[in-house]
Amino acid sequence: MLEELGEPYELRYVDMMAGEHRKDAHASRNRMKKLPVIEDGEVVVSETAAIGVYLADKYALGRLSPALDDADRGAFLRWCFFSPSVLEPGAMAHASKWDYKPGQAGFGRYEDVIETIDDALGEGPWLLGERFTMADCILGGTIRWFIQFGMIEKTDAIVAYAERLGGREANQRAAAINAKVTEERGLPTR
Ligand SMILES: N[C@@H](CCC(=O)N[C@@H](CS)C(=O)NCC(=O)O)C(=O)O
């Protein structure tokens, strides 16, 4: 997200292997003790989708997020929130074989979730067609993560989308930063 944004930023490393995210310094920013969290001056934002929309609206309105009166705004928001409210719980329910009634869960049937994403990516190259937005960082990031862990169907459209995302210059810069930190700190690669 931050590499796509192009604004200066500083990364702070939180050593999850050592349980640092459960200590007060981080827990006071997010009681769920989850990462990521951003600090922008006095503003603290947790929840990946919220971070993405916050950054895009504040620093790249009209580029990474459609303006408030832009007809693409609805689809943009829909895809930003599809990730935490539909794909993530739906894939978790499916992978963990949760016993649930689709009519009682906000994400419905897993098969419908996958078909919805697959259909949306049919035209491509991005969720909003030719227009790359922060929604691709948010939902696309989850898709790439889930592919790594075998938590999503590898349809042709989903795999091709993940590859397109991985090929973006910003993504490659971020991957290089991650690789450097991983090496410097002797972290496991998976
Ligand atoms: N709802 C959060 C979830 C983020 C999340 O799952 N973070 C994981 C790492 S990818 C985490 O912080 N795990 C630490 C733990 O639960 O101990 C978001 O959307 O950002």
The ligand as a MOL file (V3000), in Angstrom:
LIG
                    3D

  0  0  0     0  0            999 V3000
M  V30 BEGIN CTAB
M  V30 COUNTS 20 19 0 0 0
M  V30 BEGIN ATOM
M  V30 1 N -8.3000 -7.5910 11.2400 0
M  V30 2 C -6.8940 -7.4210 11.0280 0
M  V30 3 C -6.2390 -8.7960 11.0120 0
M  V30 4 C -4.7810 -8.7380 10.7370 0
M  V30 5 C -4.0920 -10.0320 11.0940 0
M  V30 6 O -4.6550 -11.1270 10.9620 0
M  V30 7 N -2.8310 -9.9070 11.5550 0
M  V30 8 C -2.0400 -11.0390 11.9730 0
M  V30 9 C -0.7700 -11.1000 11.1490 0
M  V30 10 S -1.0820 -11.2220 9.4520 0
M  V30 11 C -1.5990 -10.8120 13.3940 0
M  V30 12 O -1.3820 -9.6890 13.7870 0
M  V30 13 N -1.4450 -11.8900 14.1850 0
M  V30 14 C -0.9020 -11.8080 15.5130 0
M  V30 15 C -1.6460 -12.6220 16.5510 0
M  V30 16 O -2.8500 -12.8240 16.3870 0
M  V30 17 O -1.0290 -13.0300 17.5200 0
M  V30 18 C -6.6350 -6.6590 9.7240 0
M  V30 19 O -7.4650 -6.7080 8.8200 0
M  V30 20 O -5.6170 -5.9730 9.6210 0
M  V30 END ATOM
M  V30 BEGIN BOND
M  V30 1 1 1 2
M  V30 2 1 2 3
M  V30 3 1 2 18
M  V30 4 1 3 4
M  V30 5 1 4 5
M  V30 6 2 5 6
M  V30 7 1 5 7
M  V30 8 1 7 8
M  V30 9 1 8 9
M  V30 10 1 8 11
M  V30 11 1 9 10
M  V30 12 2 11 12
M  V30 13 1 11 13
M  V30 14 1 13 14
M  V30 15 1 14 15
M  V30 16 2 15 16
M  V30 17 1 15 17
M  V30 18 2 18 19
M  V30 19 1 18 20
M  V30 END BOND
M  V30 END CTAB
M  END
